[in-house]
Amino acid sequence: MAEAKVQIKNRRAGFEYEFLEKYTAGLQLTGTEIKSIRNSKASIAEAYCGFKGNELFIRNMHIAEYEQGSYNNHEPRRERKLLLNRQELSKLQRKLRDKGLTVVPTLLFISDSGYAKLNIALAKGKKLYDKRQDLKQKDQQRQIDRAMKG
């Protein structure tokens, strides 16, 4: 039986930020957390990433408590360590010193080998007129697609 792919997207991130570089990071999780993610009971909508020392953490990511978790259950919004190699971490740390840059999660998924992975992006916040421009382009593309079908 083919298992359904878990893909939890952060749709808001693409609207709020312009992505400069993308990375795929592993997550350091407990047993009940990975089980909840496999049941698609997670949200990265309000999540953000930040450094503590030389390690990158994701904060405010919500993973619902596992129903059969009993006393072993995890805290739903705890900080979770992101697993990247040293070069990627130091490169991100250098780039974050620039004004206006941040690291945002874009997609949470389960890899082919069964591990939870998180796509993150080094991003720059969009201005209001950039967002309007994006909406305008999206609307124009929608009209073109309608005209092609009709």
Summary of the structure (lengths in Angstrom):
residues: 150
radius of gyration: 17.8
end to end distance: 39.5
largest distance: 58.1
contacts: 398
relative contact order: 0.24
helix: 33%
strand: 35%
